[in-house]
Amino acid sequence: MSTHITAQVCAFLTGLCKIAFVNADSLDKKSGLRPVNIYTDLDAIANLIEICFGNNLDPDGREYVRQIRRAAQNPSYISWITGSGERVSYPLFGYVWVEEEKVVGNLTLIPFRVRREWYYFIANVATHPDYRRRGIARKLTECALQHAQNHGASAAWLQVRDDNEAAYQLYLSFNMVERARRSSWQSKANQLVFPEPLPEGLTIGKRRPCDWQLQQEWLQATYPPEVAWNLNFRLEHFGPNWWHSLIRFLHDRQYRMWAIYAQDCPIGLAALESTHHHADTLWVACDPKWENLVIQTLLYRIRYDTQDRRPLLVNYPAYRAAQAFQESGFELQNTLIWMEKRFKT
């Protein structure tokens, strides 16, 4: 059973250039559950991730595995952080399950601070295929939830593919609550895009400052607080005024904006953000009544305007406008169920 490796996690590791699976307790344990040992486990963890997630790893996921292997070759590079507070020192914390001195299970814990609260994000819940159906994933998950609660977290979060029913039922058994379902769509690679006339009455151009109030409502509906923190989405980055431009500059965020109008009335907005990942991020929001037409028309136009650039990646509420995404030249990468367990604090 497994959760999905997110691009945000991979970028987080790549940006910091350090991987820390830590805690010196129980490092001599030869079977069962124990914390990850950065001196002996990293290659085994990289192998396990490739075995369990190989068919689903995108370029960011493959970079994540490469980072682990680099750390395995030079563990002294990151060993200096051992002994400091977990929230300060560890960009990644984890547990493994060992059988006959072999790592056959793994789980990653990543702390996040969100609006003065600490969350733990559970990722990479992996069990070697030869050792499944023995309760290893359950014991790893139980340990992770207990760890988060013991360390004062307000909640633990995870993501699971919507086609992984066994894992979904496992997390429900721990009283985790489904908060959202999100789909990732990516533009098709190496596909030429030709100009097409807009449907009658529609225009695409620069967005107007006077439309910002409506656009805020659309953006908040498409990227609500329960998912915005994990997507690194901040509403103030999209505003049209000079102070919004200052915020973008201070956070080193660069956007290119498109707005679509029907009879001069705003019906949709898209912002293309340059990233250091394998694809640039496209944020899309619109009037729900126009959703299919906006996505099909606006995204096709953006692909035409940017076809000399890298692929485009859109995170969007699951199962919505699927045909429109496909007709505008995007392919479904995955649909993830976002789940949360809150703790009494």
C-alpha positions as YAML, in Angstrom:
chain: A
units: angstrom
residues:
- id: 1
  name: MET
  ca: [0.00, 0.00, 0.00]
- id: 2
  name: SER
  ca: [1.33, 3.43, -0.78]
- id: 3
  name: THR
  ca: [0.73, 7.12, -0.89]
- id: 4
  name: HIS
  ca: [1.79, 9.25, -3.82]
- id: 5
  name: ILE
  ca: [5.15, 11.06, -3.93]
- id: 6
  name: THR
  ca: [4.21, 14.68, -4.56]
- id: 7
  name: ALA
  ca: [6.14, 17.15, -6.67]
- id: 8
  name: GLN
  ca: [6.12, 19.54, -3.72]
- id: 9
  name: VAL
  ca: [7.96, 17.03, -1.56]
- id: 10
  name: CYS
  ca: [10.53, 16.38, -4.29]
- id: 11
  name: ALA
  ca: [11.08, 20.10, -4.87]
- id: 12
  name: PHE
  ca: [11.39, 20.65, -1.14]
- id: 13
  name: LEU
  ca: [14.19, 18.10, -0.97]
- id: 14
  name: THR
  ca: [15.90, 19.33, -4.12]
- id: 15
  name: GLY
  ca: [15.84, 22.95, -2.97]
- id: 16
  name: LEU
  ca: [17.36, 22.16, 0.40]
- id: 17
  name: CYS
  ca: [19.79, 19.60, -1.04]
- id: 18
  name: LYS
  ca: [19.63, 17.48, 2.06]
- id: 19
  name: ILE
  ca: [17.77, 14.36, 3.08]
- id: 20
  name: ALA
  ca: [17.50, 13.46, 6.74]
- id: 21
  name: PHE
  ca: [16.01, 10.23, 7.98]
- id: 22
  name: VAL
  ca: [17.01, 10.44, 11.59]
- id: 23
  name: ASN
  ca: [16.99, 9.38, 15.22]
- id: 24
  name: ALA
  ca: [19.69, 7.24, 16.75]
- id: 25
  name: ASP
  ca: [17.27, 5.22, 18.90]
- id: 26
  name: SER
  ca: [16.96, 1.51, 18.09]
- id: 27
  name: LEU
  ca: [19.38, 1.65, 15.17]
- id: 28
  name: ASP
  ca: [20.65, -1.83, 15.98]
- id: 29
  name: LYS
  ca: [17.19, -3.34, 15.67]
- id: 30
  name: LYS
  ca: [17.31, -6.12, 13.06]
- id: 31
  name: SER
  ca: [13.60, -6.78, 12.60]
- id: 32
  name: GLY
  ca: [10.35, -4.88, 12.99]
- id: 33
  name: LEU
  ca: [9.77, -1.16, 13.21]
- id: 34
  name: ARG
  ca: [12.49, 1.42, 13.82]
- id: 35
  name: PRO
  ca: [13.53, 4.96, 12.79]
- id: 36
  name: VAL
  ca: [15.52, 5.31, 9.58]
- id: 37
  name: ASN
  ca: [19.29, 5.12, 9.92]
- id: 38
  name: ILE
  ca: [20.84, 7.62, 7.50]
- id: 39
  name: TYR
  ca: [24.11, 5.67, 7.51]
- id: 40
  name: THR
  ca: [22.73, 2.32, 6.37]
- id: 41
  name: ASP
  ca: [19.17, 2.63, 5.02]
- id: 42
  name: LEU
  ca: [19.18, 5.21, 2.24]
- id: 43
  name: ASP
  ca: [20.08, 2.96, -0.68]
- id: 44
  name: ALA
  ca: [17.54, 0.38, 0.49]
- id: 45
  name: ILE
  ca: [14.86, 3.08, 0.75]
- id: 46
  name: ALA
  ca: [15.64, 4.34, -2.75]
- id: 47
  name: ASN
  ca: [15.34, 0.79, -4.07]
- id: 48
  name: LEU
  ca: [12.05, 0.26, -2.24]
- id: 49
  name: ILE
  ca: [10.57, 3.49, -3.63]
- id: 50
  name: GLU
  ca: [11.50, 2.46, -7.17]
- id: 51
  name: ILE
  ca: [9.99, -1.01, -6.68]
- id: 52
  name: CYS
  ca: [6.72, 0.30, -5.19]
- id: 53
  name: PHE
  ca: [6.27, 3.53, -7.16]
- id: 54
  name: GLY
  ca: [8.33, 3.00, -10.31]
- id: 55
  name: ASN
  ca: [5.37, 3.10, -12.69]
- id: 56
  name: ASN
  ca: [4.08, 6.35, -11.15]
- id: 57
  name: LEU
  ca: [7.27, 8.36, -10.70]
- id: 58
  name: ASP
  ca: [7.34, 11.59, -12.68]
- id: 59
  name: PRO
  ca: [10.64, 13.46, -13.29]
- id: 60
  name: ASP
  ca: [10.35, 15.14, -9.88]
- id: 61
  name: GLY
  ca: [9.89, 11.75, -8.25]
- id: 62
  name: ARG
  ca: [12.95, 10.37, -10.02]
- id: 63
  name: GLU
  ca: [14.93, 13.38, -8.81]
- id: 64
  name: TYR
  ca: [13.74, 12.59, -5.30]
- id: 65
  name: VAL
  ca: [15.24, 9.10, -5.58]
- id: 66
  name: ARG
  ca: [18.49, 10.53, -6.96]
- id: 67
  name: GLN
  ca: [18.72, 12.84, -3.96]
- id: 68
  name: ILE
  ca: [18.42, 9.88, -1.61]
- id: 69
  name: ARG
  ca: [21.18, 8.03, -3.46]
- id: 70
  name: ARG
  ca: [23.47, 11.07, -3.31]
- id: 71
  name: ALA
  ca: [22.96, 11.26, 0.44]
- id: 72
  name: ALA
  ca: [23.67, 7.53, 0.72]
- id: 73
  name: GLN
  ca: [27.04, 8.07, -0.93]
- id: 74
  name: ASN
  ca: [27.97, 10.85, 1.48]
- id: 75
  name: PRO
  ca: [25.96, 10.53, 4.73]
- id: 76
  name: SER
  ca: [28.37, 12.81, 6.60]
- id: 77
  name: TYR
  ca: [26.99, 15.64, 4.46]
- id: 78
  name: ILE
  ca: [23.71, 15.60, 6.37]
- id: 79
  name: SER
  ca: [24.71, 13.96, 9.66]
- id: 80
  name: TRP
  ca: [25.44, 17.36, 11.25]
- id: 81
  name: ILE
  ca: [21.73, 17.95, 11.76]
- id: 82
  name: THR
  ca: [21.34, 14.98, 14.12]
- id: 83
  name: GLY
  ca: [20.58, 16.09, 17.65]
- id: 84
  name: SER
  ca: [18.73, 19.33, 16.90]
- id: 85
  name: GLY
  ca: [14.99, 19.88, 17.23]
- id: 86
  name: GLU
  ca: [13.00, 17.91, 14.68]
- id: 87
  name: ARG
  ca: [10.97, 20.79, 13.33]
- id: 88
  name: VAL
  ca: [14.06, 22.89, 12.82]
- id: 89
  name: SER
  ca: [16.51, 20.32, 11.56]
- id: 90
  name: TYR
  ca: [14.66, 17.65, 9.68]
- id: 91
  name: PRO
  ca: [13.21, 18.34, 6.27]
- id: 92
  name: LEU
  ca: [12.35, 14.64, 6.26]
- id: 93
  name: PHE
  ca: [11.87, 12.08, 9.05]
- id: 94
  name: GLY
  ca: [10.99, 8.47, 8.60]
- id: 95
  name: TYR
  ca: [10.48, 4.94, 9.81]
- id: 96
  name: VAL
  ca: [11.30, 1.61, 8.24]
- id: 97
  name: TRP
  ca: [10.17, -1.96, 8.72]
- id: 98
  name: VAL
  ca: [12.96, -4.52, 8.69]
- id: 99
  name: GLU
  ca: [12.79, -8.27, 8.12]
- id: 100
  name: GLU
  ca: [15.94, -10.42, 8.25]
- id: 101
  name: GLU
  ca: [18.04, -7.23, 8.22]
- id: 102
  name: LYS
  ca: [16.33, -6.13, 4.98]
- id: 103
  name: VAL
  ca: [14.30, -2.92, 4.64]
- id: 104
  name: VAL
  ca: [10.90, -4.03, 3.35]
- id: 105
  name: GLY
  ca: [8.73, -1.11, 4.46]
- id: 106
  name: ASN
  ca: [9.15, 2.65, 4.65]
- id: 107
  name: LEU
  ca: [7.23, 5.75, 5.66]
- id: 108
  name: THR
  ca: [8.20, 9.42, 5.48]
- id: 109
  name: LEU
  ca: [7.07, 12.19, 7.85]
- id: 110
  name: ILE
  ca: [7.42, 15.82, 6.81]
- id: 111
  name: PRO
  ca: [6.57, 18.64, 9.23]
- id: 112
  name: PHE
  ca: [4.81, 21.78, 7.94]
- id: 113
  name: ARG
  ca: [3.91, 24.98, 9.72]
- id: 114
  name: VAL
  ca: [0.55, 26.32, 8.51]
- id: 115
  name: ARG
  ca: [-1.08, 29.37, 10.06]
- id: 116
  name: ARG
  ca: [0.69, 28.90, 13.43]
- id: 117
  name: GLU
  ca: [-0.11, 25.19, 13.51]
- id: 118
  name: TRP
  ca: [2.21, 22.24, 12.94]
- id: 119
  name: TYR
  ca: [1.09, 19.51, 10.58]
- id: 120
  name: TYR
  ca: [2.81, 16.30, 9.61]
- id: 121
  name: PHE
  ca: [2.53, 15.11, 6.04]
- id: 122
  name: ILE
  ca: [2.76, 11.32, 5.67]
- id: 123
  name: ALA
  ca: [4.30, 10.19, 2.38]
- id: 124
  name: ASN
  ca: [5.85, 7.16, 0.70]
- id: 125
  name: VAL
  ca: [4.03, 4.49, 2.69]
- id: 126
  name: ALA
  ca: [5.65, 1.58, 0.90]
- id: 127
  name: THR
  ca: [5.80, -2.18, 1.46]
- id: 128
  name: HIS
  ca: [7.85, -4.53, -0.69]
- id: 129
  name: PRO
  ca: [5.49, -6.69, -2.80]
- id: 130
  name: ASP
  ca: [6.88, -9.90, -1.27]
- id: 131
  name: TYR
  ca: [5.93, -8.72, 2.24]
- id: 132
  name: ARG
  ca: [2.45, -7.32, 1.70]
- id: 133
  name: ARG
  ca: [-0.69, -8.46, 3.52]
- id: 134
  name: ARG
  ca: [1.25, -8.82, 6.76]
- id: 135
  name: GLY
  ca: [0.07, -5.58, 8.39]
- id: 136
  name: ILE
  ca: [3.33, -3.68, 7.79]
- id: 137
  name: ALA
  ca: [1.66, -0.64, 6.22]
- id: 138
  name: ARG
  ca: [-0.84, -0.54, 9.10]
- id: 139
  name: LYS
  ca: [1.92, -0.60, 11.72]
- id: 140
  name: LEU
  ca: [3.92, 2.07, 9.90]
- id: 141
  name: THR
  ca: [0.85, 4.32, 9.62]
- id: 142
  name: GLU
  ca: [-0.08, 3.78, 13.26]
- id: 143
  name: CYS
  ca: [3.46, 4.72, 14.28]
- id: 144
  name: ALA
  ca: [3.40, 7.84, 12.10]
- id: 145
  name: LEU
  ca: [0.12, 9.08, 13.55]
- id: 146
  name: GLN
  ca: [1.35, 8.46, 17.08]
- id: 147
  name: HIS
  ca: [4.59, 10.28, 16.28]
- id: 148
  name: ALA
  ca: [2.73, 13.32, 14.97]
- id: 149
  name: GLN
  ca: [0.46, 13.45, 17.99]
- id: 150
  name: ASN
  ca: [3.35, 13.01, 20.44]
- id: 151
  name: HIS
  ca: [5.22, 15.88, 18.79]
- id: 152
  name: GLY
  ca: [2.36, 18.33, 19.24]
- id: 153
  name: ALA
  ca: [1.02, 18.38, 15.70]
- id: 154
  name: SER
  ca: [-2.47, 19.73, 15.15]
- id: 155
  name: ALA
  ca: [-3.10, 17.21, 12.38]
- id: 156
  name: ALA
  ca: [-1.59, 14.61, 10.08]
- id: 157
  name: TRP
  ca: [-2.26, 14.63, 6.35]
- id: 158
  name: LEU
  ca: [-1.65, 12.19, 3.52]
- id: 159
  name: GLN
  ca: [-2.61, 11.62, -0.10]
- id: 160
  name: VAL
  ca: [-3.63, 8.31, -1.66]
- id: 161
  name: ARG
  ca: [-4.46, 7.50, -5.27]
- id: 162
  name: ASP
  ca: [-8.16, 7.09, -5.90]
- id: 163
  name: ASP
  ca: [-7.55, 3.68, -7.47]
- id: 164
  name: ASN
  ca: [-5.83, 2.34, -4.33]
- id: 165
  name: GLU
  ca: [-8.92, 1.17, -2.47]
- id: 166
  name: ALA
  ca: [-7.00, -1.00, 0.01]
- id: 167
  name: ALA
  ca: [-4.88, 1.92, 1.20]
- id: 168
  name: TYR
  ca: [-7.92, 4.20, 1.33]
- id: 169
  name: GLN
  ca: [-9.75, 1.75, 3.57]
- id: 170
  name: LEU
  ca: [-6.66, 1.41, 5.77]
- id: 171
  name: TYR
  ca: [-6.56, 5.15, 6.41]
- id: 172
  name: LEU
  ca: [-10.28, 5.28, 7.07]
- id: 173
  name: SER
  ca: [-9.75, 2.64, 9.75]
- id: 174
  name: PHE
  ca: [-7.56, 5.16, 11.59]
- id: 175
  name: ASN
  ca: [-10.46, 7.66, 11.50]
- id: 176
  name: MET
  ca: [-8.79, 9.78, 8.86]
- id: 177
  name: VAL
  ca: [-11.28, 12.01, 7.07]
- id: 178
  name: GLU
  ca: [-11.37, 12.69, 3.35]
- id: 179
  name: ARG
  ca: [-10.95, 16.42, 2.74]
- id: 180
  name: ALA
  ca: [-10.59, 16.71, -1.03]
- id: 181
  name: ARG
  ca: [-9.98, 14.89, -4.29]
- id: 182
  name: ARG
  ca: [-7.62, 16.56, -6.73]
- id: 183
  name: SER
  ca: [-6.52, 15.68, -10.24]
- id: 184
  name: SER
  ca: [-3.21, 16.59, -11.86]
- id: 185
  name: TRP
  ca: [-3.34, 17.32, -15.58]
- id: 186
  name: GLN
  ca: [-0.23, 17.79, -17.73]
- id: 187
  name: SER
  ca: [0.01, 19.14, -21.26]
- id: 188
  name: LYS
  ca: [0.95, 16.56, -23.88]
- id: 189
  name: ALA
  ca: [4.63, 16.59, -24.75]
- id: 190
  name: ASN
  ca: [5.94, 17.32, -28.25]
- id: 191
  name: GLN
  ca: [2.52, 18.17, -29.66]
- id: 192
  name: LEU
  ca: [2.32, 21.14, -32.00]
- id: 193
  name: VAL
  ca: [-0.54, 23.55, -31.31]
- id: 194
  name: PHE
  ca: [-2.10, 25.57, -34.11]
- id: 195
  name: PRO
  ca: [-4.14, 28.77, -33.76]
- id: 196
  name: GLU
  ca: [-7.89, 28.33, -33.62]
- id: 197
  name: PRO
  ca: [-10.60, 31.01, -33.84]
- id: 198
  name: LEU
  ca: [-12.31, 31.80, -30.56]
- id: 199
  name: PRO
  ca: [-16.00, 30.97, -30.17]
- id: 200
  name: GLU
  ca: [-18.21, 33.91, -31.02]
- id: 201
  name: GLY
  ca: [-18.46, 36.46, -28.22]
- id: 202
  name: LEU
  ca: [-15.29, 35.33, -26.39]
- id: 203
  name: THR
  ca: [-12.08, 37.33, -26.09]
- id: 204
  name: ILE
  ca: [-8.78, 36.57, -24.37]
- id: 205
  name: GLY
  ca: [-6.49, 39.32, -23.18]
- id: 206
  name: LYS
  ca: [-4.95, 41.09, -20.23]
- id: 207
  name: ARG
  ca: [-6.93, 40.92, -17.04]
- id: 208
  name: ARG
  ca: [-8.38, 44.14, -15.67]
- id: 209
  name: PRO
  ca: [-7.86, 45.31, -12.07]
- id: 210
  name: CYS
  ca: [-11.60, 45.93, -11.75]
- id: 211
  name: ASP
  ca: [-12.23, 42.18, -12.14]
- id: 212
  name: TRP
  ca: [-10.08, 41.15, -9.16]
- id: 213
  name: GLN
  ca: [-12.96, 40.71, -6.72]
- id: 214
  name: LEU
  ca: [-14.60, 38.09, -8.93]
- id: 215
  name: GLN
  ca: [-11.28, 36.42, -9.66]
- id: 216
  name: GLN
  ca: [-10.53, 36.13, -5.93]
- id: 217
  name: GLU
  ca: [-13.79, 34.26, -5.42]
- id: 218
  name: TRP
  ca: [-13.01, 31.84, -8.24]
- id: 219
  name: LEU
  ca: [-9.45, 31.22, -7.04]
- id: 220
  name: GLN
  ca: [-10.56, 30.58, -3.45]
- id: 221
  name: ALA
  ca: [-13.21, 28.14, -4.65]
- id: 222
  name: THR
  ca: [-10.74, 26.23, -6.83]
- id: 223
  name: TYR
  ca: [-7.87, 26.27, -4.31]
- id: 224
  name: PRO
  ca: [-9.54, 26.32, -0.87]
- id: 225
  name: PRO
  ca: [-7.50, 26.55, 2.36]
- id: 226
  name: GLU
  ca: [-7.55, 22.80, 3.01]
- id: 227
  name: VAL
  ca: [-5.46, 22.23, -0.14]
- id: 228
  name: ALA
  ca: [-3.78, 25.60, -0.73]
- id: 229
  name: TRP
  ca: [-1.12, 25.06, 1.94]
- id: 230
  name: ASN
  ca: [0.14, 21.86, 0.32]
- id: 231
  name: LEU
  ca: [0.03, 23.31, -3.19]
- id: 232
  name: ASN
  ca: [2.02, 26.37, -2.08]
- id: 233
  name: PHE
  ca: [-0.85, 28.56, -3.28]
- id: 234
  name: ARG
  ca: [-1.16, 32.09, -1.90]
- id: 235
  name: LEU
  ca: [-4.05, 34.24, -3.08]
- id: 236
  name: GLU
  ca: [-2.12, 37.51, -2.70]
- id: 237
  name: HIS
  ca: [0.32, 36.39, -5.39]
- id: 238
  name: PHE
  ca: [-2.36, 36.79, -8.06]
- id: 239
  name: GLY
  ca: [-3.60, 40.31, -7.40]
- id: 240
  name: PRO
  ca: [-3.34, 43.06, -10.05]
- id: 241
  name: ASN
  ca: [-2.17, 45.99, -7.93]
- id: 242
  name: TRP
  ca: [1.31, 47.30, -7.18]
- id: 243
  name: TRP
  ca: [1.45, 45.77, -3.68]
- id: 244
  name: HIS
  ca: [0.61, 42.38, -5.16]
- id: 245
  name: SER
  ca: [3.50, 42.87, -7.56]
- id: 246
  name: LEU
  ca: [5.73, 43.67, -4.59]
- id: 247
  name: ILE
  ca: [4.63, 40.48, -2.81]
- id: 248
  name: ARG
  ca: [5.43, 38.45, -5.92]
- id: 249
  name: PHE
  ca: [8.84, 40.09, -6.15]
- id: 250
  name: LEU
  ca: [9.64, 39.46, -2.48]
- id: 251
  name: HIS
  ca: [8.64, 35.79, -2.80]
- id: 252
  name: ASP
  ca: [10.45, 35.38, -6.14]
- id: 253
  name: ARG
  ca: [7.26, 34.29, -7.90]
- id: 254
  name: GLN
  ca: [6.87, 35.07, -11.59]
- id: 255
  name: TYR
  ca: [3.50, 34.81, -13.33]
- id: 256
  name: ARG
  ca: [2.09, 35.39, -16.76]
- id: 257
  name: MET
  ca: [-1.64, 36.10, -16.73]
- id: 258
  name: TRP
  ca: [-4.51, 35.47, -19.15]
- id: 259
  name: ALA
  ca: [-8.15, 36.50, -18.73]
- id: 260
  name: ILE
  ca: [-11.13, 35.37, -20.78]
- id: 261
  name: TYR
  ca: [-14.27, 37.43, -21.32]
- id: 262
  name: ALA
  ca: [-17.74, 36.75, -22.70]
- id: 263
  name: GLN
  ca: [-19.34, 39.86, -24.11]
- id: 264
  name: ASP
  ca: [-16.82, 41.89, -22.08]
- id: 265
  name: CYS
  ca: [-17.78, 40.13, -18.81]
- id: 266
  name: PRO
  ca: [-14.99, 38.19, -17.05]
- id: 267
  name: ILE
  ca: [-15.55, 34.44, -16.95]
- id: 268
  name: GLY
  ca: [-12.10, 33.01, -16.24]
- id: 269
  name: LEU
  ca: [-8.49, 33.56, -15.28]
- id: 270
  name: ALA
  ca: [-5.24, 31.61, -15.69]
- id: 271
  name: ALA
  ca: [-1.76, 32.30, -14.33]
- id: 272
  name: LEU
  ca: [1.37, 30.53, -15.53]
- id: 273
  name: GLU
  ca: [4.06, 30.22, -12.86]
- id: 274
  name: SER
  ca: [7.65, 29.40, -13.78]
- id: 275
  name: THR
  ca: [9.09, 26.69, -11.54]
- id: 276
  name: HIS
  ca: [12.23, 24.63, -11.04]
- id: 277
  name: HIS
  ca: [10.28, 21.38, -11.46]
- id: 278
  name: HIS
  ca: [9.91, 19.32, -14.62]
- id: 279
  name: ALA
  ca: [6.81, 21.34, -15.57]
- id: 280
  name: ASP
  ca: [5.58, 24.89, -15.02]
- id: 281
  name: THR
  ca: [2.44, 25.34, -12.93]
- id: 282
  name: LEU
  ca: [-0.78, 26.65, -14.43]
- id: 283
  name: TRP
  ca: [-3.38, 28.00, -11.98]
- id: 284
  name: VAL
  ca: [-6.90, 28.09, -13.43]
- id: 285
  name: ALA
  ca: [-10.13, 29.50, -11.98]
- id: 286
  name: CYS
  ca: [-13.41, 30.51, -13.55]
- id: 287
  name: ASP
  ca: [-17.11, 31.15, -13.23]
- id: 288
  name: PRO
  ca: [-18.59, 27.66, -12.64]
- id: 289
  name: LYS
  ca: [-21.28, 28.24, -15.28]
- id: 290
  name: TRP
  ca: [-18.57, 28.60, -17.92]
- id: 291
  name: GLU
  ca: [-16.11, 25.97, -16.61]
- id: 292
  name: ASN
  ca: [-15.93, 23.60, -19.58]
- id: 293
  name: LEU
  ca: [-15.78, 26.32, -22.21]
- id: 294
  name: VAL
  ca: [-13.21, 28.36, -20.27]
- id: 295
  name: ILE
  ca: [-10.88, 25.42, -19.69]
- id: 296
  name: GLN
  ca: [-11.07, 24.11, -23.23]
- id: 297
  name: THR
  ca: [-10.67, 27.54, -24.86]
- id: 298
  name: LEU
  ca: [-8.27, 29.25, -22.47]
- id: 299
  name: LEU
  ca: [-5.92, 26.31, -21.93]
- id: 300
  name: TYR
  ca: [-5.66, 25.64, -25.66]
- id: 301
  name: ARG
  ca: [-4.78, 29.30, -26.21]
- id: 302
  name: ILE
  ca: [-2.14, 29.19, -23.45]
- id: 303
  name: ARG
  ca: [-0.60, 26.07, -24.98]
- id: 304
  name: TYR
  ca: [-0.39, 27.89, -28.30]
- id: 305
  name: ASP
  ca: [1.19, 30.95, -26.69]
- id: 306
  name: THR
  ca: [3.75, 28.87, -24.74]
- id: 307
  name: GLN
  ca: [4.46, 25.85, -26.93]
- id: 308
  name: ASP
  ca: [8.18, 26.61, -26.96]
- id: 309
  name: ARG
  ca: [8.25, 26.24, -23.17]
- id: 310
  name: ARG
  ca: [8.24, 23.29, -20.79]
- id: 311
  name: PRO
  ca: [5.14, 21.17, -20.05]
- id: 312
  name: LEU
  ca: [2.27, 22.73, -18.12]
- id: 313
  name: LEU
  ca: [0.81, 21.14, -14.99]
- id: 314
  name: VAL
  ca: [-2.65, 21.93, -13.56]
- id: 315
  name: ASN
  ca: [-3.99, 20.79, -10.19]
- id: 316
  name: TYR
  ca: [-7.79, 20.91, -10.27]
- id: 317
  name: PRO
  ca: [-10.79, 19.49, -8.36]
- id: 318
  name: ALA
  ca: [-11.19, 15.85, -9.34]
- id: 319
  name: TYR
  ca: [-13.60, 14.60, -12.00]
- id: 320
  name: ARG
  ca: [-14.50, 18.11, -13.17]
- id: 321
  name: ALA
  ca: [-14.14, 19.30, -16.79]
- id: 322
  name: ALA
  ca: [-12.27, 16.12, -17.72]
- id: 323
  name: GLN
  ca: [-13.32, 16.24, -21.37]
- id: 324
  name: ALA
  ca: [-12.42, 19.93, -21.60]
- id: 325
  name: PHE
  ca: [-8.90, 19.22, -20.29]
- id: 326
  name: GLN
  ca: [-8.46, 16.41, -22.81]
- id: 327
  name: GLU
  ca: [-9.72, 18.51, -25.71]
- id: 328
  name: SER
  ca: [-7.32, 21.31, -24.79]
- id: 329
  name: GLY
  ca: [-4.39, 18.89, -24.99]
- id: 330
  name: PHE
  ca: [-3.88, 17.74, -21.38]
- id: 331
  name: GLU
  ca: [-3.49, 14.21, -20.01]
- id: 332
  name: LEU
  ca: [-4.57, 13.00, -16.59]
- id: 333
  name: GLN
  ca: [-1.53, 12.17, -14.44]
- id: 334
  name: ASN
  ca: [-3.33, 11.01, -11.28]
- id: 335
  name: THR
  ca: [-6.24, 11.70, -8.95]
- id: 336
  name: LEU
  ca: [-5.35, 11.88, -5.27]
- id: 337
  name: ILE
  ca: [-7.58, 11.71, -2.22]
- id: 338
  name: TRP
  ca: [-6.44, 14.15, 0.48]
- id: 339
  name: MET
  ca: [-7.05, 12.82, 3.99]
- id: 340
  name: GLU
  ca: [-6.60, 14.36, 7.44]
- id: 341
  name: LYS
  ca: [-6.59, 13.22, 11.05]
- id: 342
  name: ARG
  ca: [-6.81, 16.01, 13.61]
- id: 343
  name: PHE
  ca: [-5.49, 15.64, 17.14]
- id: 344
  name: LYS
  ca: [-6.75, 17.18, 20.35]
- id: 345
  name: THR
  ca: [-4.28, 19.83, 21.47]
...
